[in-house]
Amino acid sequence: MKLGIESELTKALKNIKYEQDELAYLALTSKIEHTLRDKWAYGLHDNLNKKSKDNIIVSREWHRTDLALLDAKTKKAKALIEIKAIYSFDVAAKYKIGQYIKAEHPFLDLMLYDVKKAKDLKDDHQGLVDEDLEIYKVLFVTHPKMGTGGTKWNNIIKYRGSIDSCLKKINERDLIDEVKTSLNKEFNKESILKKGGKAFDIEVDIYCWIVKAN
Protein backbone atom coordinates (compact mmCIF):
# COMPACT_ATOMS: atom_id res chain seq x y z
CA MET A 1 0.00 0.00 0.00
CA LYS A 2 1.38 3.41 -0.93
CA LEU A 3 2.21 5.69 1.97
CA GLY A 4 -0.19 8.66 2.18
CA ILE A 5 2.48 11.24 2.97
CA GLU A 6 0.31 14.32 3.40
CA SER A 7 -2.13 12.48 5.67
CA GLU A 8 0.76 11.17 7.79
CA LEU A 9 2.24 14.68 8.06
CA THR A 10 -1.13 16.10 9.08
CA LYS A 11 -1.87 13.40 11.62
CA ALA A 12 1.55 13.66 13.26
CA LEU A 13 1.35 17.46 13.46
CA LYS A 14 -2.11 17.37 15.02
CA ASN A 15 -0.90 14.80 17.58
CA ILE A 16 2.08 16.82 18.85
CA LYS A 17 1.73 17.17 22.62
CA TYR A 18 3.16 19.77 24.98
CA GLU A 19 2.54 20.56 28.63
CA GLN A 20 -0.45 22.85 29.11
CA ASP A 21 1.32 26.21 28.64
CA GLU A 22 4.64 25.03 27.22
CA LEU A 23 4.02 25.94 23.59
CA ALA A 24 2.87 29.45 24.50
CA TYR A 25 6.07 30.01 26.45
CA LEU A 26 8.25 28.68 23.62
CA ALA A 27 6.37 30.68 20.97
CA LEU A 28 6.63 33.98 22.85
CA THR A 29 10.28 33.64 23.77
CA SER A 30 11.59 32.49 20.37
CA LYS A 31 10.34 31.37 16.98
CA ILE A 32 8.82 27.90 17.25
CA GLU A 33 10.15 26.48 13.98
CA HIS A 34 12.71 24.15 15.56
CA THR A 35 10.76 22.92 18.56
CA LEU A 36 7.70 22.08 16.44
CA ARG A 37 9.86 20.52 13.74
CA ASP A 38 11.66 18.30 16.23
CA LYS A 39 8.47 17.14 17.98
CA TRP A 40 6.89 16.57 14.57
CA ALA A 41 9.88 14.55 13.40
CA TYR A 42 9.74 12.27 16.42
CA GLY A 43 5.99 11.79 16.04
CA LEU A 44 6.46 10.79 12.40
CA HIS A 45 9.34 8.50 13.37
CA ASP A 46 7.21 6.84 16.03
CA ASN A 47 4.12 6.50 13.84
CA LEU A 48 5.90 5.22 10.74
CA ASN A 49 8.06 2.74 12.61
CA LYS A 50 4.87 1.12 13.86
CA LYS A 51 3.97 0.56 10.21
CA SER A 52 6.85 -1.75 9.30
CA LYS A 53 5.49 -2.23 5.79
CA ASP A 54 6.26 1.42 5.03
CA ASN A 55 9.98 1.21 5.94
CA ILE A 56 10.42 4.96 6.29
CA ILE A 57 13.25 6.85 8.00
CA VAL A 58 12.54 10.39 9.23
CA SER A 59 15.61 12.61 8.96
CA ARG A 60 16.14 16.17 10.25
CA GLU A 61 18.43 18.63 8.44
CA TRP A 62 18.89 16.20 5.55
CA HIS A 63 21.01 17.90 2.86
CA ARG A 64 19.93 21.30 4.25
CA THR A 65 16.26 20.28 4.20
CA ASP A 66 14.25 20.70 7.42
CA LEU A 67 12.66 17.25 7.29
CA ALA A 68 12.97 14.35 4.88
CA LEU A 69 11.17 11.02 4.68
CA LEU A 70 13.56 8.42 3.30
CA ASP A 71 13.10 4.93 1.94
CA ALA A 72 14.81 2.73 4.53
CA LYS A 73 16.31 0.42 1.90
CA THR A 74 17.50 2.85 -0.77
CA LYS A 75 17.98 5.89 1.53
CA LYS A 76 16.38 7.97 -1.23
CA ALA A 77 14.05 10.79 -0.21
CA LYS A 78 10.35 10.15 -0.73
CA ALA A 79 9.36 13.56 0.64
CA LEU A 80 11.10 16.83 1.52
CA ILE A 81 9.49 19.25 3.98
CA GLU A 82 10.60 22.88 4.32
CA ILE A 83 9.35 24.95 7.26
CA LYS A 84 9.00 28.65 8.02
CA ALA A 85 7.78 30.27 11.27
CA ILE A 86 6.36 33.79 11.46
CA TYR A 87 3.87 35.83 13.51
CA SER A 88 0.38 37.08 12.76
CA PHE A 89 1.75 40.63 12.59
CA ASP A 90 3.98 39.53 9.68
CA VAL A 91 0.86 38.49 7.76
CA ALA A 92 -0.84 41.77 8.67
CA ALA A 93 2.11 43.67 7.20
CA LYS A 94 2.10 41.56 4.04
CA TYR A 95 -1.61 42.00 3.31
CA LYS A 96 -2.01 45.50 4.84
CA ILE A 97 -4.52 44.18 7.37
CA GLY A 98 -5.99 46.92 9.56
CA GLN A 99 -3.62 49.51 8.10
CA TYR A 100 -0.78 47.92 10.08
CA ILE A 101 2.46 49.01 8.42
CA LYS A 102 5.95 47.71 9.04
CA ALA A 103 8.81 46.32 6.98
CA GLU A 104 7.43 43.22 5.28
CA HIS A 105 8.80 39.82 6.20
CA PRO A 106 9.39 38.09 2.82
CA PHE A 107 8.05 34.78 4.12
CA LEU A 108 6.32 33.79 0.87
CA ASP A 109 9.50 34.48 -1.13
CA LEU A 110 11.52 32.47 1.38
CA MET A 111 9.09 29.56 1.09
CA LEU A 112 9.40 29.66 -2.70
CA TYR A 113 13.19 29.68 -2.37
CA ASP A 114 13.03 26.57 -0.17
CA VAL A 115 10.82 24.80 -2.71
CA LYS A 116 13.25 25.73 -5.48
CA LYS A 117 16.11 24.38 -3.38
CA ALA A 118 14.26 21.08 -2.97
CA LYS A 119 13.49 20.89 -6.71
CA ASP A 120 17.13 21.62 -7.52
CA LEU A 121 18.16 18.78 -5.25
CA LYS A 122 15.94 16.46 -7.27
CA ASP A 123 17.29 17.75 -10.58
CA ASP A 124 20.97 17.85 -9.64
CA HIS A 125 21.24 14.79 -7.42
CA GLN A 126 18.83 12.23 -8.79
CA GLY A 127 20.54 9.45 -6.86
CA LEU A 128 19.39 11.06 -3.60
CA VAL A 129 15.67 11.24 -4.26
CA ASP A 130 12.83 8.99 -5.36
CA GLU A 131 11.47 9.65 -8.84
CA ASP A 132 8.06 10.30 -7.23
CA LEU A 133 9.48 12.77 -4.70
CA GLU A 134 6.88 14.92 -2.95
CA ILE A 135 7.82 18.43 -1.77
CA TYR A 136 5.92 20.25 0.99
CA LYS A 137 6.14 23.81 2.24
CA VAL A 138 4.96 24.42 5.79
CA LEU A 139 4.12 27.67 7.57
CA PHE A 140 3.72 28.10 11.33
CA VAL A 141 2.06 31.37 12.40
CA THR A 142 2.27 32.38 16.06
CA HIS A 143 -0.73 34.46 17.14
CA PRO A 144 -0.66 36.17 20.57
CA LYS A 145 -4.27 36.86 21.51
CA MET A 146 -3.49 40.09 23.38
CA GLY A 147 -0.76 42.69 23.72
CA THR A 148 2.20 42.26 26.04
CA GLY A 149 1.27 45.09 28.40
CA GLY A 150 4.20 47.37 27.72
CA THR A 151 7.94 47.24 28.17
CA LYS A 152 8.21 44.99 31.22
CA TRP A 153 8.85 41.97 28.99
CA ASN A 154 11.50 43.65 26.83
CA ASN A 155 14.15 41.16 25.66
CA ILE A 156 12.03 38.31 27.05
CA ILE A 157 9.02 38.25 24.73
CA LYS A 158 10.49 38.38 21.25
CA TYR A 159 9.08 40.96 18.83
CA ARG A 160 7.14 42.51 21.71
CA GLY A 161 6.97 45.92 20.02
CA SER A 162 5.55 44.52 16.78
CA ILE A 163 2.96 42.44 18.64
CA ASP A 164 1.74 45.50 20.56
CA SER A 165 1.87 47.84 17.58
CA CYS A 166 -0.22 45.51 15.45
CA LEU A 167 -2.85 44.90 18.13
CA LYS A 168 -3.24 48.64 18.65
CA LYS A 169 -4.20 48.95 14.98
CA ILE A 170 -6.63 46.05 14.74
CA ASN A 171 -8.79 44.01 17.09
CA GLU A 172 -7.27 40.59 17.84
CA ARG A 173 -10.30 38.64 16.58
CA ASP A 174 -10.45 40.65 13.36
CA LEU A 175 -6.70 40.21 12.92
CA ILE A 176 -6.71 36.42 13.08
CA ASP A 177 -9.83 36.18 10.90
CA GLU A 178 -8.07 38.25 8.22
CA VAL A 179 -4.83 36.27 8.62
CA LYS A 180 -6.65 32.97 8.10
CA THR A 181 -8.65 34.31 5.17
CA SER A 182 -5.52 35.67 3.46
CA LEU A 183 -3.41 32.54 3.92
CA ASN A 184 -6.23 30.08 3.21
CA LYS A 185 -6.62 31.87 -0.12
CA GLU A 186 -2.84 32.02 -0.70
CA PHE A 187 -2.39 28.30 -0.08
CA ASN A 188 -5.86 27.15 -1.20
CA LYS A 189 -6.41 25.17 1.98
CA GLU A 190 -7.44 25.50 5.62
CA SER A 191 -5.03 25.82 8.52
CA ILE A 192 -4.45 23.42 11.41
CA LEU A 193 -4.89 25.08 14.82
CA LYS A 194 -2.68 24.18 17.76
CA LYS A 195 -3.63 25.74 21.10
CA GLY A 196 -0.50 26.97 22.85
CA GLY A 197 -1.89 27.74 26.28
CA LYS A 198 -0.83 30.86 28.17
CA ALA A 199 2.50 32.42 29.18
CA PHE A 200 3.19 35.88 30.66
CA ASP A 201 -0.63 36.12 30.96
CA ILE A 202 -0.89 35.99 27.15
CA GLU A 203 -2.88 33.25 25.42
CA VAL A 204 -1.22 31.99 22.23
CA ASP A 205 -2.49 30.02 19.24
CA ILE A 206 -0.37 28.51 16.47
CA TYR A 207 -1.82 28.18 12.97
CA CYS A 208 -0.16 25.72 10.60
CA TRP A 209 -0.40 25.21 6.85
CA ILE A 210 0.99 22.09 5.13
CA VAL A 211 1.04 22.69 1.38
CA LYS A 212 2.12 20.24 -1.32
CA ALA A 213 4.41 22.18 -3.66
CA ASN A 214 4.84 19.84 -6.63
HELIX and SHEET records of a PDB file:
HELIX    1   1 ILE A    5  LYS A   14  1                                  10    
HELIX    2   2 GLU A   22  THR A   29  1                                   8    
HELIX    3   3 GLU A   33  ASN A   49  1                                  17    
HELIX    4   4 SER A   88  TYR A   95  1                                   8    
HELIX    5   5 ILE A   97  GLN A   99  5                                   3    
HELIX    6   6 PHE A  107  ASP A  124  1                                  18    
HELIX    7   7 GLN A  126  LEU A  128  5                                   3    
HELIX    8   8 THR A  151  TRP A  153  5                                   3    
HELIX    9   9 ARG A  160  LYS A  169  1                                  10    
HELIX   10  10 GLU A  172  PHE A  187  1                                  16    
SHEET    1   A 6 ILE A  56  TRP A  62  0                                        
SHEET    2   A 6 THR A  65  ASP A  71 -1                                        
SHEET    3   A 6 ALA A  77  TYR A  87 -1                                        
SHEET    4   A 6 VAL A 129  PRO A 144  1                                        
SHEET    5   A 6 ILE A 202  LYS A 212 -1                                        
SHEET    6   A 6 ILE A 192  ALA A 199 -1                                        
END                                                                             
